[in-house]
């Protein structure tokens, strides 16, 4: 520290004057922290000394200490109002200079809570760029005031038209995100709003204007949340008077994630919604390039926009008003918004975005309208979709009707899943192509409509004649018509889509396999009359529909198959087993008895599979007593045939306990008169 510094500290103007006259170079000397004498004068608010030092060396005001603080930074840091005024008079452009952290005098005055210095600086006609300067962390002066919960400073800044309250820092936060809403709301204010006491409200805010930004302790409601939820348009008007053009106040969220607009829409307070919309329009005129997340599409609880809320709560008039109001509003802050909603990249209008933006479940407003079965909303949103600016986008070329939610469901999927045929028909009329879009379960609306027997929807889709998504997790739509026993849908599909008949599910089963499995003789008859060769088609295990009927014990289906194509009994699967083997192995006695009636050659009755087992071998090994006895009582059956393990079927029956005798004590012979097997004990 030099004698010059000492003179400033002692406020000794005489000594300072002598030193400046005799030792000029002292003004250049700094202390260990890099502060020159002018830094000290600013620090200690020595106005006359500032003038003397500046007149001696005008560059001193631009010199920085080791923290890169200028003399104006020092005045701002220590609240030296008169010093700051003198510095702004002598060298006003120092207000543009920043320190190591990228902060100017505005930042410093706020960080150090020097309200009087801030008021002084705001008196000057400075460019908005200086007042909204980002520091190295991207924080503006308002960000710092919000982070530090400085109520009076916040009020001062927010009522200055040059302050931009929606600048975004490096963390992607606006000052509103950094808690501009700084303190608990007093009972006086909340009671005034709750009781509709306008006089108390006006008087309270006249004395404590900064309290307009306070919040209720539990729900985090601002005064605007309370006024909007009450539906008091006059209260809303007065609250907004105190917030000037701070659009961020409208988009501030309570603890549930809702803005005041969300509450007004949810409650159906149309006049309040109109008032807030007019306020936004006014704010746009003043600042056409709002950098805030677009207020009208700011998500609230569960990611719902205002339009989502209107649909959920059945607010038709509010929804119509919102859509009409935003037709001409261009999307602002596009860069930041698109990062969060990349699906909106091709849209420029809020109107278009309203229709396609999705909530946390991936649902658009149209999805919600469909799920609710609200025909008024469905009609409204379909009409809106038809006038979207679709030439701008390739991703959503057909608009909201084809957008899928997180389950991959389009609105039409939801309509058929909810069995709302009237809604589904409207969606199909608007966009036929959505009938064949697959969801995450690989199911199309057409598939679901057939499965759930929505015959009118099936006919509508079939009449439109578009390409069918052929495969799903459980086969085609034809398979589903069989599973649902939907005869009308089956007939429609067979008439319109002949190619479906040959198609199989993932295991190679065609529609006739399904009919056989479910013992649906009528559908078996319809399919065979239409396409007779289906009876001989085999799945991946080489099972014919007759094999399938035998496996599931579908006697009526098996009877229909045998009536039309009895030779299907001769076909074997990949283990060389016929339907007789399958029925015997699974103890399907009714089917086995039916098959034995239709089979004449004993070669088929005693046919051996690749392990040498006849149907009787399988019945005996698996202790299927009824099937075993049925086969043994058939004169064509040869129980002495050996399999590859050199076991006869009869021996296996005895070992299994089907007969109460020791296999070593018996022998078999043939009755010449009856050609039947006789079992004798030795």
C-alpha positions as CSV (number, residue, x, y, z in Angstrom):
1,X,0.0,0.0,0.0
2,X,1.4,3.4,-1.0
3,X,1.1,6.8,0.6
4,X,-1.5,7.6,-2.0
5,X,-3.6,4.7,-0.8
6,X,-3.1,5.9,2.8
7,X,-4.3,9.4,1.9
8,X,-7.5,8.0,0.4
9,X,-8.2,5.7,3.4
10,X,-7.6,8.7,5.7
11,X,-9.9,10.9,3.6
12,X,-7.0,13.4,3.6
13,X,-7.6,15.5,0.5
14,X,-4.6,17.8,1.2
15,X,-2.2,14.9,1.4
16,X,-3.7,13.5,-1.8
17,X,-3.3,16.8,-3.6
18,X,0.3,17.1,-2.6
19,X,1.1,13.6,-3.6
20,X,-0.6,14.0,-7.0
21,X,1.4,17.2,-7.7
22,X,4.8,15.8,-6.7
23,X,4.7,12.0,-7.3
24,X,2.6,11.4,-10.4
25,X,3.7,7.8,-10.8
26,X,2.0,6.8,-7.5
27,X,-1.3,6.7,-9.3
28,X,-0.1,3.7,-11.2
29,X,1.0,1.7,-8.2
30,X,-1.3,-1.0,-6.7
31,X,-1.6,-2.9,-3.5
32,X,-1.1,-6.7,-3.2
33,X,-4.6,-7.3,-4.5
34,X,-4.0,-5.1,-7.6
35,X,-6.1,-2.1,-6.4
36,X,-5.0,1.4,-7.3
37,X,-5.9,4.5,-5.4
38,X,-9.1,5.0,-7.5
39,X,-10.2,1.5,-6.4
40,X,-9.8,2.7,-2.8
41,X,-11.7,5.9,-3.5
42,X,-14.6,3.9,-5.0
43,X,-14.5,1.4,-2.2
44,X,-14.8,4.1,0.5
45,X,-17.2,6.4,-1.4
46,X,-14.7,9.3,-1.7
47,X,-16.4,11.3,-4.4
48,X,-14.1,14.3,-4.5
49,X,-11.0,12.1,-4.5
50,X,-12.5,10.1,-7.5
51,X,-12.7,13.3,-9.4
52,X,-9.1,14.3,-8.5
53,X,-7.7,11.0,-9.4
54,X,-9.6,10.7,-12.7
55,X,-8.5,14.2,-13.7
56,X,-4.9,13.2,-13.1
57,X,-5.1,9.9,-15.0
58,X,-8.3,9.1,-16.8
59,X,-7.3,5.6,-17.5
60,X,-7.4,4.6,-13.8
61,X,-11.1,3.8,-14.1
62,X,-10.4,1.1,-16.6
63,X,-7.7,-0.6,-14.6
64,X,-8.6,-3.9,-13.0
65,X,-7.4,-5.6,-9.8
66,X,-6.5,-9.3,-9.6
67,X,-10.2,-10.2,-9.6
68,X,-10.6,-8.1,-12.8
69,X,-12.7,-5.6,-10.9
70,X,-12.8,-2.1,-12.1
71,X,-13.5,0.9,-9.8
72,X,-17.2,0.7,-10.7
73,X,-17.2,-2.9,-9.7
74,X,-15.8,-1.8,-6.3
75,X,-18.4,0.9,-5.9
76,X,-21.1,-1.7,-6.7
77,X,-19.6,-4.3,-4.4
78,X,-19.5,-2.0,-1.3
79,X,-22.6,0.0,-2.0
80,X,-20.8,3.3,-2.7
81,X,-23.7,5.1,-4.4
82,X,-22.1,8.6,-4.8
83,X,-18.9,7.0,-6.0
84,X,-20.8,5.0,-8.6
85,X,-22.6,8.2,-9.7
86,X,-19.3,10.0,-10.2
87,X,-17.8,7.1,-12.0
88,X,-20.8,6.9,-14.4
89,X,-20.5,10.6,-15.0
90,X,-16.7,10.5,-15.7
91,X,-16.5,7.2,-17.5
92,X,-19.9,5.7,-18.2
93,X,-18.6,2.9,-20.5
94,X,-17.0,1.1,-17.6
95,X,-20.4,-0.3,-16.9
96,X,-19.8,-2.6,-19.9
97,X,-16.6,-4.1,-18.4
98,X,-16.7,-7.6,-16.7
99,X,-14.6,-9.4,-14.2
100,X,-13.1,-12.9,-14.1
101,X,-16.5,-14.4,-13.8
102,X,-17.9,-12.4,-16.7
103,X,-19.9,-10.1,-14.4
104,X,-20.5,-6.4,-14.8
105,X,-21.4,-3.8,-12.1
106,X,-25.1,-4.9,-12.2
107,X,-24.2,-8.5,-11.3
108,X,-22.0,-7.3,-8.5
109,X,-24.5,-4.9,-7.0
110,X,-27.1,-7.7,-6.9
111,X,-24.8,-10.4,-5.6
112,X,-23.9,-8.1,-2.7
113,X,-27.5,-6.9,-2.2
114,X,-26.7,-3.2,-2.8
115,X,-30.2,-2.0,-3.8
116,X,-29.3,1.7,-3.9
117,X,-26.4,1.2,-6.3
118,X,-28.7,-0.9,-8.5
119,X,-31.3,1.8,-8.5
120,X,-28.7,4.3,-9.5
121,X,-27.4,2.2,-12.4
122,X,-31.0,1.6,-13.6
123,X,-31.5,5.3,-13.9
124,X,-29.1,5.5,-16.9
125,X,-30.3,4.8,-20.4
126,X,-28.2,1.7,-20.9
127,X,-28.7,-1.0,-23.7
128,X,-30.7,-4.1,-22.8
129,X,-27.6,-6.1,-23.5
130,X,-25.8,-4.7,-20.5
131,X,-28.8,-5.2,-18.1
132,X,-29.3,-8.7,-19.3
133,X,-25.6,-9.6,-19.6
134,X,-24.8,-13.3,-19.2
135,X,-21.9,-14.1,-16.9
136,X,-19.7,-17.2,-17.4
137,X,-22.4,-19.4,-16.1
138,X,-25.0,-17.8,-18.3
139,X,-26.7,-16.0,-15.4
140,X,-28.1,-12.6,-15.9
141,X,-28.4,-10.1,-13.0
142,X,-32.0,-11.2,-12.6
143,X,-30.9,-14.9,-12.3
144,X,-28.7,-13.9,-9.3
145,X,-31.5,-11.9,-7.7
146,X,-33.8,-14.9,-8.1
147,X,-31.2,-17.4,-6.7
148,X,-30.5,-15.1,-3.7
149,X,-34.3,-14.5,-3.0
150,X,-33.9,-10.7,-3.0
151,X,-37.5,-9.5,-3.0
152,X,-37.0,-5.7,-3.4
153,X,-34.3,-6.2,-6.0
154,X,-36.5,-8.6,-7.9
155,X,-39.4,-6.1,-7.8
156,X,-37.2,-3.4,-9.1
157,X,-35.8,-5.5,-12.0
158,X,-39.1,-7.0,-13.0
159,X,-40.7,-3.6,-13.4
160,X,-38.0,-2.3,-15.7
161,X,-39.1,-2.9,-19.3
162,X,-35.5,-3.5,-20.4
163,X,-35.1,-6.5,-18.2
164,X,-35.7,-9.9,-19.9
165,X,-37.0,-12.3,-17.3
166,X,-36.9,-15.3,-19.7
167,X,-33.2,-15.4,-20.5
168,X,-31.8,-18.9,-20.2
169,X,-28.5,-19.7,-18.4
170,X,-26.1,-22.6,-19.0
171,X,-28.3,-25.0,-17.1
172,X,-31.3,-24.1,-19.3
173,X,-33.0,-22.2,-16.6
174,X,-34.8,-18.9,-16.7
175,X,-34.9,-16.7,-13.6
176,X,-38.4,-18.0,-13.0
177,X,-36.9,-21.5,-12.8
178,X,-34.4,-20.2,-10.3
179,X,-37.2,-19.3,-7.9
180,X,-38.3,-15.7,-8.5
181,X,-41.2,-16.7,-6.3
182,X,-39.2,-16.1,-3.2
183,X,-41.2,-16.1,0.0
184,X,-44.3,-17.5,1.6
185,X,-47.5,-15.7,1.0
186,X,-49.0,-13.8,3.9
187,X,-52.5,-14.6,5.2
188,X,-53.5,-11.0,4.3
189,X,-52.9,-11.5,0.6
190,X,-54.3,-15.1,0.4
191,X,-57.4,-14.1,2.4
192,X,-58.0,-11.1,0.2
193,X,-58.0,-13.2,-3.0
194,X,-60.0,-16.1,-1.4
195,X,-62.7,-13.7,-0.1
196,X,-62.8,-11.6,-3.3
197,X,-61.9,-8.5,-1.2
198,X,-60.6,-6.1,-3.9
199,X,-60.0,-3.2,-1.5
200,X,-57.8,-5.3,0.8
201,X,-55.9,-6.6,-2.2
202,X,-55.2,-3.2,-3.7
203,X,-54.2,-1.8,-0.3
204,X,-51.9,-4.7,0.5
205,X,-50.1,-4.6,-2.9
206,X,-49.8,-0.8,-2.6
207,X,-47.7,-1.2,0.5
208,X,-45.9,-4.4,-0.4
209,X,-45.8,-4.6,-4.3
210,X,-43.0,-7.2,-4.3
211,X,-45.3,-9.7,-2.4
212,X,-47.2,-10.3,-5.6
213,X,-44.5,-12.8,-6.3
214,X,-44.9,-14.7,-3.0
215,X,-46.3,-18.2,-2.9
216,X,-48.6,-20.3,-0.6
217,X,-46.5,-22.5,1.7
218,X,-48.1,-25.9,0.8
219,X,-49.2,-25.9,-2.9
220,X,-46.8,-23.2,-4.1
221,X,-49.6,-21.1,-5.6
222,X,-48.8,-17.5,-6.6
223,X,-51.4,-14.8,-6.3
224,X,-52.1,-15.3,-10.0
225,X,-52.7,-19.0,-9.4
226,X,-55.2,-18.2,-6.7
227,X,-57.0,-15.6,-8.7
228,X,-57.1,-17.8,-11.9
229,X,-58.4,-20.8,-10.0
230,X,-61.2,-18.7,-8.4
231,X,-62.2,-17.4,-11.8
232,X,-62.1,-13.8,-10.7
233,X,-61.2,-11.9,-13.8
234,X,-61.0,-8.5,-12.0
235,X,-58.5,-9.9,-9.5
236,X,-56.4,-11.4,-12.3
237,X,-56.4,-7.9,-13.9
238,X,-55.1,-6.2,-10.8
239,X,-52.4,-8.9,-10.1
240,X,-51.1,-8.5,-13.7
241,X,-50.9,-4.7,-13.2
242,X,-48.3,-5.3,-10.6
243,X,-46.3,-7.7,-12.7
244,X,-46.0,-5.5,-15.8
245,X,-44.9,-7.6,-18.8
246,X,-43.3,-10.4,-16.9
247,X,-44.6,-13.3,-19.0
248,X,-42.7,-15.7,-16.8
249,X,-45.2,-15.0,-14.0
250,X,-47.9,-16.6,-16.1
251,X,-45.8,-19.7,-16.8
252,X,-44.6,-20.0,-13.1
253,X,-45.6,-23.4,-11.8
254,X,-47.0,-24.5,-8.5
255,X,-45.9,-27.6,-6.6
256,X,-48.1,-29.7,-8.9
257,X,-46.4,-28.4,-12.0
258,X,-49.4,-26.2,-13.1
259,X,-49.3,-22.6,-14.4
260,X,-52.2,-20.2,-13.6
261,X,-53.5,-20.8,-17.1
262,X,-53.7,-24.6,-16.4
263,X,-55.8,-23.9,-13.4
264,X,-58.1,-21.5,-15.3
265,X,-58.6,-24.0,-18.1
266,X,-59.1,-26.9,-15.8
267,X,-61.9,-25.0,-14.0
268,X,-63.4,-23.8,-17.2
269,X,-63.0,-20.1,-16.3
270,X,-63.3,-18.8,-19.9
271,X,-63.0,-15.1,-19.1
272,X,-59.8,-15.6,-17.1
273,X,-58.4,-17.6,-19.9
274,X,-59.3,-14.8,-22.4
275,X,-57.7,-12.2,-20.1
276,X,-54.4,-14.1,-19.7
277,X,-54.4,-14.7,-23.5
278,X,-54.9,-10.9,-24.1
279,X,-52.1,-10.2,-21.7
280,X,-49.8,-12.6,-23.6
281,X,-50.7,-10.9,-26.9
282,X,-49.9,-7.5,-25.4
283,X,-46.5,-8.8,-24.2
284,X,-45.8,-10.1,-27.6
285,X,-46.3,-6.7,-29.1
286,X,-43.8,-5.3,-26.7
287,X,-41.3,-8.1,-27.1
288,X,-42.0,-10.1,-30.3
289,X,-39.1,-12.5,-29.8
290,X,-40.0,-14.0,-26.4
291,X,-37.2,-16.4,-25.4
292,X,-39.3,-18.1,-22.8
293,X,-40.7,-21.6,-23.3
294,X,-43.9,-20.8,-25.2
295,X,-46.5,-20.0,-22.5
296,X,-49.5,-21.5,-24.4
297,X,-47.8,-24.9,-24.7
298,X,-45.9,-25.0,-21.4
299,X,-46.6,-28.5,-20.0
300,X,-48.1,-28.8,-16.6
301,X,-49.1,-31.8,-14.4
302,X,-48.3,-35.0,-16.2
303,X,-47.0,-33.0,-19.1
304,X,-50.4,-31.8,-20.1
305,X,-50.7,-28.6,-22.1
306,X,-53.7,-26.3,-21.9
307,X,-55.4,-28.2,-24.7
308,X,-54.9,-31.5,-22.9
309,X,-56.5,-30.1,-19.8
310,X,-59.4,-28.7,-21.7
311,X,-60.1,-32.1,-23.2
312,X,-59.6,-34.0,-19.9
313,X,-62.1,-31.8,-18.1
314,X,-64.6,-31.5,-21.0
315,X,-64.1,-27.7,-21.5
316,X,-65.3,-27.4,-25.1
317,X,-65.6,-23.6,-25.1
318,X,-62.2,-23.1,-23.6
319,X,-60.6,-25.5,-26.1
320,X,-62.2,-23.8,-29.0
321,X,-61.1,-20.4,-27.7
322,X,-57.5,-21.6,-27.2
323,X,-57.3,-23.0,-30.8
324,X,-58.8,-19.9,-32.4
325,X,-56.5,-17.6,-30.4
326,X,-53.3,-19.3,-31.4
327,X,-53.9,-19.7,-35.1
328,X,-51.8,-16.7,-36.0
329,X,-49.2,-17.0,-33.2
330,X,-45.8,-18.0,-34.4
331,X,-43.7,-20.4,-32.3
332,X,-41.0,-18.4,-30.5
333,X,-37.8,-19.6,-28.7
334,X,-37.8,-22.3,-31.4
335,X,-34.2,-23.5,-30.6
336,X,-34.9,-24.2,-26.9
337,X,-38.4,-25.5,-27.6
338,X,-37.3,-28.0,-30.3
339,X,-34.6,-29.4,-28.0
340,X,-37.4,-30.5,-25.7
341,X,-39.9,-31.4,-28.4
342,X,-38.0,-32.4,-31.5
343,X,-41.3,-33.6,-33.1
344,X,-42.3,-30.0,-33.5
345,X,-39.2,-29.0,-35.5
346,X,-41.2,-28.6,-38.7
347,X,-43.9,-26.5,-37.3
348,X,-44.0,-22.7,-37.0
349,X,-47.5,-22.1,-35.6
350,X,-48.6,-22.7,-32.0
351,X,-51.9,-24.0,-33.5
352,X,-50.1,-26.8,-35.2
353,X,-48.0,-27.6,-32.2
354,X,-51.1,-27.7,-30.0
355,X,-52.5,-30.6,-32.0
356,X,-49.4,-32.8,-32.0
357,X,-47.6,-32.1,-28.7
358,X,-47.8,-35.1,-26.4
359,X,-48.0,-35.4,-22.6
360,X,-45.9,-37.7,-20.4
361,X,-47.9,-40.8,-21.7
362,X,-47.3,-39.7,-25.2
363,X,-50.9,-38.8,-25.7
364,X,-52.0,-35.9,-27.9
365,X,-55.2,-34.0,-27.2
366,X,-56.9,-36.2,-29.8
367,X,-55.8,-39.4,-27.9
368,X,-57.4,-38.1,-24.8
369,X,-60.6,-37.1,-26.6
370,X,-60.9,-40.6,-28.1
371,X,-60.3,-42.4,-24.8
372,X,-63.0,-40.3,-23.1
373,X,-65.3,-41.0,-26.0
374,X,-66.0,-37.3,-26.3
375,X,-67.4,-36.9,-29.8
376,X,-67.6,-33.2,-29.6
377,X,-63.9,-33.0,-29.0
378,X,-63.1,-35.7,-31.6
379,X,-65.0,-33.7,-34.2
380,X,-63.3,-30.5,-33.3
381,X,-59.8,-31.9,-33.3
382,X,-60.3,-33.8,-36.6
383,X,-61.5,-30.6,-38.2
384,X,-58.5,-28.8,-36.9
385,X,-56.2,-31.5,-38.2
386,X,-57.5,-31.0,-41.7
387,X,-56.3,-27.4,-41.8
388,X,-52.9,-28.0,-40.3
389,X,-49.9,-26.6,-42.2
390,X,-48.8,-30.1,-43.3
391,X,-46.7,-29.2,-46.2
392,X,-43.9,-28.2,-43.8
393,X,-43.4,-31.7,-42.3
394,X,-42.6,-35.2,-43.5
395,X,-42.7,-36.9,-40.1
396,X,-46.4,-36.1,-39.5
397,X,-47.6,-35.9,-43.0
398,X,-51.2,-36.8,-41.9
399,X,-51.2,-34.8,-38.7
400,X,-52.4,-35.8,-35.2
401,X,-54.6,-38.7,-36.5
402,X,-51.5,-40.8,-37.1
403,X,-49.4,-39.9,-34.1
404,X,-48.6,-42.7,-31.7
405,X,-48.3,-42.5,-28.0
406,X,-45.7,-44.4,-25.8
407,X,-47.6,-47.7,-26.4
408,X,-47.4,-47.1,-30.1
409,X,-51.2,-46.5,-30.2
410,X,-52.7,-44.0,-32.6
411,X,-56.0,-42.4,-31.7
412,X,-57.7,-45.1,-33.8
413,X,-56.0,-47.8,-31.8
414,X,-57.4,-46.2,-28.7
415,X,-60.9,-46.0,-30.2
416,X,-61.1,-49.7,-31.1
417,X,-59.4,-50.7,-27.8
418,X,-62.1,-48.8,-26.0
419,X,-64.7,-50.4,-28.3
420,X,-65.9,-46.9,-29.4
421,X,-67.0,-47.8,-32.9
422,X,-68.6,-44.4,-33.6
423,X,-65.4,-42.6,-32.8
424,X,-63.4,-45.1,-34.9
425,X,-65.6,-44.6,-37.9
426,X,-65.0,-40.8,-37.7
427,X,-61.2,-41.3,-37.6
428,X,-61.3,-43.7,-40.5
429,X,-63.3,-41.2,-42.5
430,X,-60.6,-38.6,-41.8
431,X,-57.6,-40.8,-42.6
432,X,-58.1,-44.4,-43.8
433,X,-54.4,-45.2,-43.7
434,X,-54.3,-45.3,-40.0
435,X,-56.3,-48.5,-39.9
436,X,-53.1,-50.5,-40.7
437,X,-50.5,-48.8,-38.5
438,X,-48.9,-51.2,-36.0
439,X,-48.5,-50.4,-32.4
440,X,-45.7,-51.6,-30.0
441,X,-47.5,-55.0,-29.7
442,X,-47.5,-55.2,-33.5
443,X,-51.2,-54.9,-33.7
444,X,-53.1,-52.6,-36.1
445,X,-56.5,-51.1,-35.4
446,X,-57.9,-53.4,-38.1
447,X,-56.5,-56.4,-36.2
448,X,-58.0,-55.2,-32.9
449,X,-61.4,-54.4,-34.5
450,X,-61.6,-57.9,-36.0
451,X,-60.4,-59.5,-32.7
452,X,-63.0,-57.6,-30.6
453,X,-65.9,-58.1,-33.1
454,X,-66.3,-54.5,-34.1
455,X,-68.1,-55.5,-37.3
456,X,-69.0,-52.0,-38.5
457,X,-65.4,-50.9,-38.1
458,X,-64.1,-54.0,-39.9
459,X,-66.5,-53.4,-42.8
460,X,-65.5,-49.7,-43.1
461,X,-61.8,-50.6,-43.2
462,X,-62.4,-53.4,-45.7
463,X,-64.5,-51.2,-47.9
464,X,-61.7,-48.6,-48.0
465,X,-59.6,-51.3,-49.7
466,X,-56.1,-50.2,-48.5
467,X,-53.1,-52.3,-47.9
468,X,-53.4,-54.6,-44.8
469,X,-50.6,-55.0,-42.3
470,X,-50.5,-58.7,-42.7
471,X,-48.7,-60.1,-39.6
472,X,-49.0,-59.5,-35.9
473,X,-48.0,-61.4,-32.7
474,X,-51.1,-63.7,-33.0
475,X,-51.4,-64.0,-36.8
476,X,-53.4,-62.0,-39.2
477,X,-56.8,-60.3,-38.9
478,X,-58.2,-63.5,-40.4
479,X,-56.8,-65.5,-37.4
480,X,-58.4,-62.9,-35.1
481,X,-61.8,-63.3,-36.7
482,X,-61.6,-67.0,-36.0
483,X,-60.4,-66.5,-32.4
484,X,-63.3,-64.0,-31.8
485,X,-65.8,-66.3,-33.6
486,X,-66.7,-63.3,-35.6
487,X,-68.5,-64.9,-38.6
488,X,-69.4,-61.6,-40.3
489,X,-65.9,-60.3,-40.1
490,X,-64.6,-63.6,-41.4
491,X,-66.9,-63.4,-44.4
492,X,-65.9,-59.8,-45.1
493,X,-62.2,-60.7,-44.9
494,X,-62.6,-63.7,-47.2
495,X,-64.4,-61.6,-49.8
496,X,-61.9,-58.6,-49.7
497,X,-58.6,-60.1,-48.9
498,X,-58.0,-63.5,-50.5
499,X,-54.3,-63.3,-49.8
500,X,-55.0,-63.7,-46.0
501,X,-56.0,-67.3,-46.3
502,X,-52.6,-68.5,-47.1
503,X,-50.9,-66.6,-44.4
504,X,-49.8,-68.1,-41.1
505,X,-48.9,-66.9,-37.6
506,X,-45.3,-67.1,-36.3
507,X,-45.7,-70.9,-35.7
508,X,-47.0,-71.6,-39.2
509,X,-50.6,-72.0,-38.3
510,X,-53.3,-70.8,-40.8
511,X,-56.8,-69.7,-39.9
512,X,-58.1,-73.3,-40.3
513,X,-55.6,-74.5,-37.6
514,X,-57.1,-71.8,-35.3
515,X,-60.7,-73.0,-36.1
516,X,-59.6,-76.6,-35.4
517,X,-58.0,-75.6,-32.1
518,X,-61.1,-73.8,-30.9
519,X,-63.5,-76.6,-32.1
520,X,-65.4,-74.2,-34.3
521,X,-67.0,-76.5,-36.9
522,X,-68.9,-73.7,-38.6
523,X,-65.8,-71.7,-39.3
524,X,-64.0,-74.9,-40.4
525,X,-66.8,-75.5,-42.9
526,X,-66.7,-71.9,-44.2
527,X,-63.0,-72.0,-44.7
528,X,-63.0,-75.4,-46.4
529,X,-65.8,-74.4,-48.7
530,X,-63.8,-71.3,-49.7
531,X,-60.3,-72.8,-49.8
532,X,-60.3,-76.6,-49.7
533,X,-56.5,-77.0,-49.8
534,X,-56.3,-75.5,-46.3
535,X,-57.1,-79.0,-44.9
536,X,-53.7,-80.2,-46.1
537,X,-51.6,-77.2,-45.0
538,X,-49.1,-78.0,-42.3
539,X,-47.5,-75.7,-39.6
540,X,-43.9,-75.6,-38.5
541,X,-44.3,-79.0,-36.7
542,X,-45.9,-80.4,-39.8
543,X,-49.3,-80.5,-38.0
544,X,-52.3,-80.3,-40.3
545,X,-55.6,-78.8,-38.9
546,X,-56.6,-82.4,-38.1
547,X,-53.5,-82.9,-36.0
548,X,-54.5,-79.7,-34.2
549,X,-58.1,-80.8,-33.6
550,X,-56.7,-84.1,-32.2
551,X,-54.3,-82.3,-29.9
552,X,-57.0,-80.1,-28.4
553,X,-59.8,-82.7,-28.4
554,X,-61.9,-80.6,-30.9
555,X,-64.3,-83.4,-31.9
556,X,-66.7,-81.2,-33.8
557,X,-64.0,-79.6,-35.8
558,X,-62.4,-83.0,-36.5
559,X,-65.7,-84.4,-37.7
560,X,-66.1,-81.5,-40.2
561,X,-62.6,-82.0,-41.4
562,X,-63.0,-85.7,-41.8
563,X,-66.4,-85.3,-43.5
564,X,-64.9,-83.2,-46.2
565,X,-61.4,-84.6,-46.4
566,X,-61.1,-88.0,-44.7
567,X,-57.7,-88.7,-46.3
568,X,-56.2,-86.0,-44.1
569,X,-55.9,-88.7,-41.5
570,X,-53.0,-90.2,-43.5
571,X,-50.8,-87.2,-43.2
572,X,-48.0,-87.3,-40.6
573,X,-46.0,-84.6,-38.8
574,X,-42.2,-84.2,-38.5
575,X,-42.1,-87.1,-36.1
576,X,-44.1,-89.3,-38.5
577,X,-47.1,-89.2,-36.2
578,X,-50.7,-89.1,-37.6
579,X,-53.7,-87.5,-35.9
580,X,-54.3,-90.9,-34.3
581,X,-51.0,-90.7,-32.5
582,X,-51.8,-87.2,-31.3
583,X,-55.2,-88.1,-30.0
584,X,-54.0,-91.3,-28.3
585,X,-51.0,-89.5,-26.7
586,X,-53.2,-86.7,-25.3
587,X,-56.0,-89.1,-24.3
588,X,-58.6,-87.2,-26.4
589,X,-61.0,-90.2,-26.4
590,X,-63.8,-88.5,-28.3
591,X,-61.5,-87.5,-31.2
592,X,-59.8,-90.9,-31.1
593,X,-63.1,-92.7,-31.4
594,X,-64.1,-90.5,-34.2
595,X,-60.8,-91.1,-36.1
596,X,-61.1,-94.8,-35.7
597,X,-64.6,-94.7,-37.3
598,X,-63.2,-92.8,-40.3
599,X,-60.1,-94.9,-40.7
600,X,-60.4,-98.2,-42.6
601,X,-56.9,-99.5,-43.4
602,X,-55.1,-101.2,-40.5
603,X,-51.8,-99.8,-41.8
604,X,-52.9,-96.4,-40.6
605,X,-54.3,-97.6,-37.3
606,X,-51.0,-99.3,-36.6
607,X,-48.7,-96.8,-38.3
608,X,-45.4,-96.4,-36.4
609,X,-43.7,-93.1,-35.9
610,X,-39.9,-92.5,-36.2
611,X,-39.4,-94.3,-32.8
612,X,-41.5,-97.3,-33.9
613,X,-44.4,-96.4,-31.6
614,X,-48.0,-97.0,-32.7
615,X,-50.9,-95.0,-31.3
616,X,-51.4,-97.8,-28.8
617,X,-47.7,-97.5,-27.6
618,X,-48.3,-93.8,-26.8
619,X,-51.6,-94.4,-25.0
620,X,-50.1,-97.2,-22.9
621,X,-46.8,-95.4,-22.0
622,X,-48.7,-92.3,-20.8
623,X,-51.2,-94.4,-18.7
624,X,-54.1,-93.2,-20.9
625,X,-56.4,-96.0,-19.8
626,X,-59.5,-95.1,-21.9
627,X,-57.5,-94.6,-25.1
628,X,-55.6,-97.8,-24.5
629,X,-58.8,-99.9,-24.0
630,X,-60.5,-98.2,-27.0
631,X,-57.5,-99.2,-29.2
632,X,-57.2,-102.7,-27.8
633,X,-60.9,-103.3,-28.5
634,X,-60.4,-102.4,-32.2
635,X,-59.8,-105.5,-34.2
636,X,-57.4,-103.7,-36.5
637,X,-55.0,-102.9,-33.7
638,X,-51.9,-105.1,-33.4
639,X,-50.7,-104.8,-29.8
640,X,-47.8,-107.1,-30.4
641,X,-45.9,-104.7,-32.7
642,X,-42.5,-103.8,-31.4
643,X,-41.1,-100.3,-31.2
644,X,-37.4,-99.5,-31.4
645,X,-37.0,-100.4,-27.7
646,X,-38.4,-103.8,-28.6
647,X,-41.5,-103.2,-26.4
648,X,-45.0,-104.2,-27.5
649,X,-47.8,-101.9,-26.7
650,X,-49.5,-104.6,-24.7
651,X,-46.4,-105.1,-22.5
652,X,-46.2,-101.4,-21.9
653,X,-49.9,-101.5,-20.8
654,X,-49.3,-104.2,-18.3
655,X,-46.2,-102.6,-16.9
656,X,-48.1,-99.4,-16.5
657,X,-50.7,-101.3,-14.4
658,X,-53.5,-101.0,-17.0
659,X,-54.0,-104.8,-16.6
660,X,-53.7,-106.5,-13.2
661,X,-51.4,-109.4,-14.3
662,X,-47.6,-109.9,-14.8
663,X,-46.5,-109.5,-18.3
664,X,-44.2,-112.6,-17.9
665,X,-47.3,-114.8,-17.1
666,X,-49.4,-113.9,-20.1
667,X,-49.5,-114.6,-23.7
668,X,-51.7,-113.4,-26.5
669,X,-53.4,-115.4,-29.3
670,X,-55.9,-114.5,-32.0
671,X,-59.5,-115.7,-31.9
672,X,-60.1,-117.0,-35.4
673,X,-63.8,-116.4,-35.3
674,X,-63.8,-112.8,-34.1
675,X,-60.3,-111.8,-35.2
676,X,-59.8,-110.2,-31.8
677,X,-57.0,-110.5,-29.3
678,X,-57.4,-113.0,-26.5
679,X,-55.3,-112.5,-23.3
680,X,-54.5,-115.8,-21.5
681,X,-52.7,-116.5,-18.3
682,X,-49.9,-119.0,-18.4
